[in-house]
Amino acid sequence: MQIYFQRAGGFVGMKMTASFDSRDFSADEQQELEQLIRQADFFRLPSRIMSKTPQPDRFQYQLTVRDDALGDKTVEVGEEALTPELKPLVDFLMAQLRKQRSAKS
């Protein structure tokens, strides 16, 4: 499974991006990722999930998941529109992004 993750916006407007291959994760992380994708029902989400009342300086996320069995799916979601099912997936990917960035430093 390949994942492209982007967080943009916020007060500074900084964009953070990362690409992941689930094969590079530990077995526990792979299992957690697959569970979070299932819990979010990711492949059935609409392609854009935005709040009816957008707020300035909030983050915007873009997640693309490529799975051999399920295909490709991209979802854009505003921070204020994160559902309780989708938020843990975004949190997991942010943690992985931070790990990736600190490994490069």
C-alpha positions, 0 to 999 in steps of 0.5 A, spaced: 500 500 500 502 506 498 500 513 501 501 520 499 499 525 505 499 532 505 498 538 510 497 545 508 495 551 511 495 553 518 497 560 521 504 560 517 501 556 511 506 551 511 506 545 506 508 538 509 508 532 504 510 525 505 510 519 501 509 512 505 510 505 502 506 500 508 512 495 507 517 500 510 513 500 516 513 495 522 508 489 522 504 493 528 504 499 524 502 496 518 496 492 522 494 499 525 494 503 518 490 497 515 485 498 521 485 505 521 483 505 513 478 500 515 475 504 521 475 510 517 471 507 511 476 510 507 475 508 500 467 510 501 469 517 503 467 523 498 473 526 495 472 532 499 470 533 506 469 541 508 466 544 513 460 548 511 463 554 515 471 554 513 475 557 518 481 561 516 488 558 519 486 551 519 489 545 516 487 542 510 489 535 508 490 531 502 490 523 503 491 518 497 491 511 498 493 506 493 492 499 494 493 493 489 486 490 491 482 496 492 485 501 487 486 508 488 482 513 492 484 521 494 480 525 499 481 532 501 479 534 508 479 540 512 481 540 519 474 542 522 471 537 518 475 531 520 470 525 523 472 521 529 473 515 524 478 519 520 482 523 525 486 517 528 488 516 520 490 523 520 494 523 526 497 516 525 500 519 518 502 526 521 506 522 526 509 518 521 511 524 517 514 527 523 518 521 524 520 521 516 522 528 517 526 527 523 530 521 520 532 526 515 535 531 519 
